[in-house]
Amino acid sequence: MPYHAIEDPKQLQALLDAALLVESDLDLPAILQHVLGAATSLTGARYGALGVLDRSGQGLADFHTIGADPGFCQGRLPEGKGVLGLLITDPRPLRLEELTTHPRSVGFPPGHPPMHSFLGVPIRVRGEVFGNLYLADKEAGDQFTLADEQLVMSVAVAAGMAIHNARLVDRLAELSRLEDRERIARDLHDTVIQRLFATGLRLQGLAGMFQVPEVARRVQMAIDDLDETIREIRTTIFALSTSGDSLRGRITSVVEEAAGSLGFRPEVHLDGPLDSTVPGHVGDHLTAALREALANVGRHARARSVKVLVAVRDASELVLEVTDDGLGISDQGERKGLGLANMASRARSLGGTMAVAPGDGGGTVLTWSVPLNRDRAEA
């Protein structure tokens, strides 16, 4: 296919900017927005969108727009039907003089701006379709040309390389974090725990030498505190040593995410063989329930601290307990909302239960528990 020469200085600059994305250090969302901006600038399109395919390759996981009301897609994604769906199932460049007359057109949802001329081009990353660029209605009022299509295809090629580079950078950063986590875990195990354990042994050897009961009691309390500290550090070591894809790693990630909105990091205790005992679908429900619980605390509790316990008990029950020191449950039941209903529904779907009760010293305790011996088919 012959390519048309580019004479417009603005088009040359836009194409150069798109090519330079390959060497940029922008994160992926910023790259996608720059790609979309370059495509609309090159073609003079009034409206532009970039849809990112989900893991199945049959729908959209992310959607960026230019020209339309930014709130139009807020909280929802296009379903990938109609002409958008055509590019998903048949990822080839598509130019239309009139979008609304195409056999696959299903019309526009309420609030969507009217669109007529259309150009769609797939974005590939190492041979696999990553998403699609959608452009509509040139500012000049004419149709998209073959030259427009070729320009956008050039942008898509540059975008594919930039996205691949961004993924490599993210992977390298993740590997670096994993190396740091493993180093910290080794230091905790080889140095901190060993010193605490040795201190505990020395205290145990001294405990029988004290004749005053109160002194002996305080020494025993110190020994118990050391034992509890060792257990907590071992839990931390296990969480640091496991990958982000493990259940322990996913729980830790959810807690880290919540720390930003809470203003502090919740205290986490993980107990039992979570990764080897909890089925994948149960782990999905658990992390979703934990995310809902922490969001609920952030919205309503005004808490200064939160404790999260996730435990496998007797290899037959998975328990999530979220305790906060916030306002507690009011008589008006202000904390009863969709989030709690979702958590309860998840527990019931697995044959479990959820309860919310006042804490012993104030605040609230949420307990979410499900059995681990049910047939997966029931979930």
C-alpha positions as CSV (number, residue, x, y, z in Angstrom):
1,M,0.0,0.0,0.0
2,P,1.6,3.3,-1.0
3,Y,1.9,5.9,1.7
4,H,1.0,9.6,1.1
5,A,3.7,12.2,1.8
6,I,3.0,14.4,4.8
7,E,3.4,18.1,4.0
8,D,1.4,19.7,6.9
9,P,3.9,20.8,9.6
10,K,1.3,20.2,12.3
11,Q,0.8,16.6,11.1
12,L,4.5,16.1,10.9
13,Q,4.9,17.3,14.5
14,A,2.0,15.2,15.8
15,L,3.5,12.1,14.1
16,L,6.9,12.8,15.5
17,D,5.4,13.2,19.0
18,A,3.7,9.9,18.6
19,A,7.0,8.2,17.5
20,L,8.9,9.8,20.5
21,L,6.5,8.0,22.9
22,V,8.6,4.9,22.3
23,E,11.4,6.4,24.2
24,S,9.3,8.2,26.8
25,D,9.1,7.3,30.5
26,L,5.4,8.0,30.8
27,D,3.1,5.5,32.5
28,L,0.6,3.5,30.5
29,P,-2.5,5.7,31.1
30,A,-0.5,8.8,30.1
31,I,0.8,7.0,26.9
32,L,-2.8,6.0,25.9
33,Q,-4.0,9.6,26.3
34,H,-1.0,10.9,24.3
35,V,-1.7,8.3,21.6
36,L,-5.3,9.4,21.4
37,G,-4.4,13.0,21.2
38,A,-1.9,12.4,18.4
39,A,-4.5,10.4,16.4
40,T,-7.2,13.1,16.7
41,S,-4.7,15.9,15.9
42,L,-3.3,14.1,12.8
43,T,-6.7,13.5,11.3
44,G,-8.5,16.6,12.6
45,A,-11.2,14.4,14.2
46,R,-13.7,16.1,16.5
47,Y,-14.1,13.0,18.6
48,G,-11.7,10.3,19.6
49,A,-11.6,7.2,21.8
50,L,-9.2,4.5,22.7
51,G,-10.6,1.2,23.9
52,V,-8.4,-1.3,25.7
53,L,-9.5,-5.0,25.4
54,D,-10.1,-7.1,28.5
55,R,-8.3,-10.4,29.1
56,S,-10.8,-12.4,27.2
57,G,-10.3,-10.2,24.1
58,Q,-14.1,-10.0,23.7
59,G,-14.9,-6.8,25.6
60,L,-13.4,-3.5,26.9
61,A,-11.4,-3.1,30.1
62,D,-10.6,0.6,29.8
63,F,-11.8,3.5,27.6
64,H,-10.3,6.9,27.0
65,T,-12.1,9.7,25.1
66,I,-11.4,13.1,23.6
67,G,-14.0,15.6,22.5
68,A,-17.0,14.1,24.2
69,D,-18.2,15.1,27.7
70,P,-15.6,13.5,30.0
71,G,-18.4,12.4,32.4
72,F,-20.2,10.5,29.7
73,C,-18.4,7.2,30.4
74,Q,-17.7,7.8,34.1
75,G,-18.6,4.7,36.0
76,R,-19.4,2.6,33.0
77,L,-17.7,1.2,29.9
78,P,-19.1,0.7,26.4
79,E,-20.3,-2.9,26.0
80,G,-18.4,-3.3,22.8
81,K,-21.4,-3.9,20.6
82,G,-22.2,-2.4,17.2
83,V,-19.3,-1.0,15.2
84,L,-17.1,-1.0,18.2
85,G,-17.7,-4.7,18.6
86,L,-16.9,-5.2,14.9
87,L,-13.4,-3.9,15.4
88,I,-13.0,-6.2,18.4
89,T,-14.0,-9.3,16.5
90,D,-12.4,-8.2,13.2
91,P,-9.4,-6.0,14.1
92,R,-8.8,-4.3,10.7
93,P,-8.8,-0.7,9.7
94,L,-12.4,0.5,9.1
95,R,-13.5,3.8,7.4
96,L,-17.1,4.8,7.1
97,E,-18.7,7.7,5.4
98,E,-21.8,7.4,7.6
99,L,-21.5,5.5,10.9
100,T,-25.3,5.3,11.5
101,T,-26.0,3.4,8.3
102,H,-23.6,0.6,8.8
103,P,-25.3,-2.8,9.3
104,R,-23.7,-3.3,12.7
105,S,-24.7,0.1,14.0
106,V,-26.9,-0.1,17.1
107,G,-27.4,3.6,17.6
108,F,-26.1,5.8,20.5
109,P,-27.0,5.7,24.2
110,P,-28.7,8.8,25.8
111,G,-26.3,11.7,26.2
112,H,-24.0,10.4,23.4
113,P,-23.0,13.1,20.9
114,P,-24.2,12.4,17.3
115,M,-21.4,11.0,15.0
116,H,-21.2,10.4,11.3
117,S,-17.9,9.8,9.6
118,F,-15.8,7.2,11.3
119,L,-12.3,5.7,11.3
120,G,-11.2,2.7,13.4
121,V,-7.7,1.2,13.6
122,P,-6.4,-1.6,15.9
123,I,-3.4,-1.2,18.2
124,R,-1.2,-4.3,18.3
125,V,1.5,-5.1,20.9
126,R,3.9,-7.8,19.7
127,G,1.3,-9.1,17.3
128,E,-1.6,-9.3,19.7
129,V,-4.4,-6.8,19.6
130,F,-4.2,-4.5,22.7
131,G,-7.1,-2.2,21.8
132,N,-8.6,0.1,19.1
133,L,-8.5,3.7,18.1
134,Y,-11.9,5.2,17.2
135,L,-12.2,8.6,15.5
136,A,-15.3,10.4,14.3
137,D,-16.4,13.6,12.5
138,K,-13.5,15.6,11.1
139,E,-13.5,19.2,12.1
140,A,-13.4,20.3,8.4
141,G,-16.6,18.3,7.7
142,D,-15.2,16.0,5.1
143,Q,-14.6,12.2,5.2
144,F,-11.7,10.3,6.6
145,T,-9.2,9.5,3.8
146,L,-6.8,6.8,3.0
147,A,-4.1,9.2,4.1
148,D,-5.8,9.6,7.5
149,E,-6.0,5.8,7.8
150,Q,-2.3,5.4,7.1
151,L,-1.3,8.2,9.5
152,V,-3.4,6.6,12.3
153,M,-1.9,3.2,11.5
154,S,1.6,4.8,12.0
155,V,0.5,6.1,15.3
156,A,-0.9,2.7,16.3
157,V,2.5,1.1,15.4
158,A,4.3,3.7,17.6
159,A,1.7,3.2,20.3
160,G,2.3,-0.6,20.3
161,M,6.0,-0.2,20.8
162,A,5.5,2.5,23.6
163,I,3.0,0.2,25.4
164,H,5.4,-2.7,25.2
165,N,8.1,-0.5,26.6
166,A,5.9,0.7,29.4
167,R,5.0,-2.9,30.3
168,L,8.7,-3.8,30.4
169,V,9.4,-0.8,32.7
170,D,6.5,-1.9,35.0
171,R,7.8,-5.5,35.0
172,L,11.4,-4.3,35.9
173,A,10.0,-2.1,38.7
174,E,8.0,-5.1,40.0
175,L,11.1,-7.3,39.9
176,S,13.0,-4.7,41.8
177,R,10.3,-4.5,44.4
178,L,10.2,-8.3,44.7
179,E,14.0,-8.3,45.2
180,D,13.7,-5.7,47.9
181,R,10.9,-7.6,49.6
182,E,13.0,-10.8,49.6
183,R,16.0,-9.0,51.0
184,I,13.9,-7.5,53.8
185,A,12.3,-10.9,54.5
186,R,15.8,-12.4,54.8
187,D,17.0,-9.7,57.2
188,L,13.9,-10.1,59.4
189,H,14.3,-13.9,59.5
190,D,18.1,-14.1,59.9
191,T,18.6,-11.1,62.3
192,V,15.5,-9.7,64.0
193,I,13.6,-13.0,64.7
194,Q,16.8,-14.7,65.9
195,R,17.6,-11.9,68.3
196,L,14.1,-11.8,69.7
197,F,14.0,-15.6,70.1
198,A,17.4,-15.5,71.9
199,T,16.1,-12.7,74.2
200,G,13.0,-14.8,75.0
201,L,15.0,-17.8,75.9
202,R,17.2,-15.7,78.3
203,L,14.1,-14.3,79.9
204,Q,12.6,-17.8,80.3
205,G,15.8,-18.9,82.0
206,L,15.6,-16.0,84.4
207,A,11.9,-16.3,85.2
208,G,12.3,-19.1,87.7
209,M,14.9,-17.1,89.6
210,F,12.6,-14.3,90.8
211,Q,11.0,-14.8,94.2
212,V,8.6,-11.9,94.0
213,P,5.4,-13.1,92.2
214,E,4.7,-9.7,90.6
215,V,8.2,-9.6,89.1
216,A,7.8,-13.1,87.7
217,R,4.4,-12.2,86.3
218,R,5.9,-9.2,84.5
219,V,8.7,-11.2,83.1
220,Q,6.2,-13.8,81.8
221,M,4.2,-11.0,80.2
222,A,7.4,-9.8,78.4
223,I,8.0,-13.3,77.2
224,D,4.4,-13.5,75.8
225,D,4.8,-10.2,74.1
226,L,8.0,-11.4,72.5
227,D,6.3,-14.5,71.3
228,E,3.4,-12.5,69.8
229,T,5.9,-10.1,68.1
230,I,7.8,-13.1,66.6
231,R,4.5,-14.5,65.2
232,E,3.6,-11.1,63.7
233,I,7.1,-10.8,62.1
234,R,6.8,-14.3,60.7
235,T,3.5,-13.3,59.1
236,T,5.1,-10.3,57.6
237,I,8.0,-12.4,56.3
238,F,5.6,-14.8,54.6
239,A,3.7,-11.9,53.0
240,L,6.9,-10.3,51.8
241,S,8.1,-13.7,50.4
242,T,5.0,-14.5,48.4
243,S,4.2,-13.0,45.0
244,G,1.5,-10.5,44.4
245,D,-0.6,-13.2,42.7
246,S,-0.8,-15.3,45.9
247,L,-3.7,-14.8,48.2
248,R,-1.5,-13.3,50.9
249,G,0.0,-11.0,48.4
250,R,-3.4,-9.9,47.1
251,I,-4.6,-9.3,50.7
252,T,-1.6,-7.1,51.3
253,S,-2.2,-5.2,48.1
254,V,-5.8,-4.5,49.1
255,V,-4.7,-3.2,52.4
256,E,-2.0,-1.0,50.8
257,E,-4.6,0.4,48.4
258,A,-6.9,1.3,51.3
259,A,-4.1,3.0,53.3
260,G,-4.3,6.0,51.0
261,S,-8.0,6.7,51.6
262,L,-7.8,5.8,55.3
263,G,-4.8,8.0,56.0
264,F,-3.0,5.1,57.8
265,R,-2.0,1.5,57.1
266,P,-4.2,-1.1,58.8
267,E,-2.6,-3.7,61.0
268,V,-2.7,-7.1,59.2
269,H,-2.6,-10.6,60.7
270,L,-2.5,-13.6,58.3
271,D,-2.8,-17.0,59.9
272,G,-2.9,-20.5,58.5
273,P,-2.3,-22.0,55.1
274,L,-4.1,-19.4,53.1
275,D,-2.4,-20.0,49.7
276,S,-2.6,-23.8,49.8
277,T,-6.0,-24.2,51.3
278,V,-8.3,-21.4,50.0
279,P,-9.7,-22.1,46.5
280,G,-9.2,-19.4,43.9
281,H,-12.9,-18.4,43.7
282,V,-13.1,-18.1,47.4
283,G,-10.0,-16.0,47.5
284,D,-11.6,-13.7,44.9
285,H,-14.7,-13.2,47.2
286,L,-12.5,-12.7,50.2
287,T,-10.4,-9.9,48.7
288,A,-13.5,-8.2,47.3
289,A,-15.2,-8.4,50.8
290,L,-12.0,-7.0,52.4
291,R,-11.9,-4.1,49.9
292,E,-15.6,-3.4,50.6
293,A,-15.0,-3.5,54.4
294,L,-12.1,-1.1,54.3
295,A,-13.9,1.2,52.0
296,N,-16.9,1.2,54.4
297,V,-14.6,2.1,57.3
298,G,-13.1,4.9,55.3
299,R,-16.5,6.3,54.4
300,H,-18.3,6.1,57.7
301,A,-16.1,5.1,60.7
302,R,-13.7,8.1,61.2
303,A,-11.4,5.5,62.6
304,R,-7.8,6.1,63.7
305,S,-6.8,2.4,63.5
306,V,-8.0,-0.8,61.8
307,K,-7.0,-4.4,62.4
308,V,-7.4,-7.0,59.7
309,L,-7.3,-10.7,60.5
310,V,-7.6,-13.4,57.8
311,A,-7.3,-16.9,59.1
312,V,-7.9,-20.5,58.1
313,R,-9.3,-22.4,61.1
314,D,-9.0,-26.2,61.3
315,A,-8.5,-26.2,57.6
316,S,-12.3,-26.0,57.2
317,E,-13.2,-22.3,57.7
318,L,-11.9,-19.1,56.2
319,V,-12.5,-16.0,58.5
320,L,-12.1,-12.4,57.8
321,E,-12.3,-10.0,60.7
322,V,-12.0,-6.2,60.3
323,T,-12.0,-4.2,63.6
324,D,-11.9,-0.4,63.8
325,D,-11.9,2.1,66.6
326,G,-14.3,4.5,64.9
327,L,-17.7,5.8,65.7
328,G,-19.4,2.4,65.9
329,I,-22.9,1.5,64.6
330,S,-25.4,4.3,65.1
331,D,-29.0,3.7,66.0
332,Q,-29.9,5.0,62.5
333,G,-27.9,2.2,61.0
334,E,-26.0,4.7,58.8
335,R,-23.3,2.1,57.9
336,K,-25.9,-0.3,56.5
337,G,-25.6,0.2,52.8
338,L,-24.8,-1.5,49.5
339,G,-21.2,-2.4,50.5
340,L,-22.4,-4.4,53.5
341,A,-25.1,-6.0,51.5
342,N,-22.6,-7.1,48.8
343,M,-20.3,-8.6,51.5
344,A,-23.2,-10.5,53.0
345,S,-24.3,-11.7,49.6
346,R,-20.8,-13.0,48.9
347,A,-20.7,-14.9,52.1
348,R,-24.1,-16.5,51.5
349,S,-23.1,-17.5,48.0
350,L,-20.3,-19.6,49.6
351,G,-22.5,-21.0,52.4
352,G,-21.1,-18.6,54.9
353,T,-22.2,-15.7,57.1
354,M,-21.4,-12.1,57.9
355,A,-22.0,-10.2,61.1
356,V,-21.3,-6.6,62.2
357,A,-21.2,-5.9,65.9
358,P,-19.9,-3.2,68.3
359,G,-16.3,-3.7,69.5
360,D,-15.4,-4.4,73.1
361,G,-13.7,-1.0,73.4
362,G,-15.9,0.9,71.0
363,G,-15.8,0.9,67.2
364,T,-17.0,-1.9,65.1
365,V,-16.1,-5.5,64.4
366,L,-17.1,-7.1,61.0
367,T,-16.8,-10.9,60.8
368,W,-17.0,-12.6,57.4
369,S,-16.6,-16.4,57.4
370,V,-17.1,-19.1,54.8
371,P,-16.6,-22.9,54.9
372,L,-13.7,-24.4,52.8
373,N,-15.1,-27.9,52.3
374,R,-18.0,-27.0,50.0
375,D,-18.1,-28.2,46.4
376,R,-17.0,-25.5,44.1
377,A,-19.9,-26.0,41.9
378,E,-22.1,-24.6,44.6
379,A,-20.3,-21.2,44.7
